[in-house]
Amino acid sequence: MTDKRQRARVQGSWAKPPARPTRPTAQGVQLAAGSWKSGPQLFEFHKPVNNVREIPAERTIEKAGDYEISQGPTGVSRLRLIPGFLQQEEADWMFSKLFAELPWSQKTNYRLMGEAYEEPRLTCWFGELPYMYSRSTMNANPEWHPVLATLRLAIEQKSGHTFNSLLCNLYRDGKDSIGWHSDNEPSLGPQPIIASLSLGDTRVFSLRKQPPPEDNGDYSYVERIRIPLAHGTLLLMEGCTQADWQHQVAKEYHDRGPRMNLTFRTIFPESEHARNTKR
Ligand SMILES: O=C(O)CCC(=O)C(=O)O
């Protein structure tokens, strides 16, 4: 008999179901799952149940494209990334002009219990209607800077959406930031579309999915996305992105130059808020 056949015979005999003992023997083998079987050949392997919950790996989005980032629970959440929406020279010129000429100031917000804090960045607002977030209001300011009016038109043409307002953020260095939040104020309507144009130094824009209700606000296991936003990049957030995800620009430990972010949005008059929330 060749070696190969001999091995096959041995394997065959092992593969046969073992004979059942007619009565329990004295020897017993404790199984991994804690049950006992009598007889030396009745060992069964029970794979331990894996109770460790996986943390999804963070995804990085850098390339131009349309990304469906989730399908629920509210509906489809979509991002559109357009690096190089502005050419370098054009973006350089706009950055210096807006940096010097916009009415930047530091806004005071209020926490739920009424405690005041200064935002860790400078802002200004353009639009026929005021904008209220974090329990403090930015007054209406219909005097659009001509550069911003031109940008609004260009972004409307590119995106196919219209916008009536603009929140401008200025991050003076790597210590300036915006914490986790969603742009979901009632004045923005049910599925707000936000067009965000970045100028200046690159900063990482992060998103994290809202946890399911049974996780009671614990974000440990949620999906995460990071998008480095470079000079001249346009990012569109559409669909349920504000209902199902939060976003932030975190502080950085490396030196960062100034960065500006222009977030075009549509504000609805107060008379339409109730109608919007019902939709
Ligand atoms: O600076 C950014 O890219 C994000 C700004 C932002 O989240 C906001 O204005 O709501």
The ligand as a MOL file (V3000), in Angstrom:
LIG
                    3D

  0  0  0     0  0            999 V3000
M  V30 BEGIN CTAB
M  V30 COUNTS 10 9 0 0 0
M  V30 BEGIN ATOM
M  V30 1 O -15.3470 74.1700 8.7150 0
M  V30 2 C -15.9810 73.2540 8.2360 0
M  V30 3 O -15.5650 72.5970 7.2880 0
M  V30 4 C -17.2980 72.8680 8.8450 0
M  V30 5 C -18.1280 74.0120 9.3210 0
M  V30 6 C -19.3950 73.5300 9.9400 0
M  V30 7 O -19.5110 72.4080 10.3500 0
M  V30 8 C -20.5480 74.4110 10.0750 0
M  V30 9 O -20.4550 75.6070 9.7600 0
M  V30 10 O -21.6170 73.9260 10.5050 0
M  V30 END ATOM
M  V30 BEGIN BOND
M  V30 1 2 1 2
M  V30 2 1 2 3
M  V30 3 1 2 4
M  V30 4 1 4 5
M  V30 5 1 5 6
M  V30 6 2 6 7
M  V30 7 1 6 8
M  V30 8 2 8 9
M  V30 9 1 8 10
M  V30 END BOND
M  V30 END CTAB
M  END
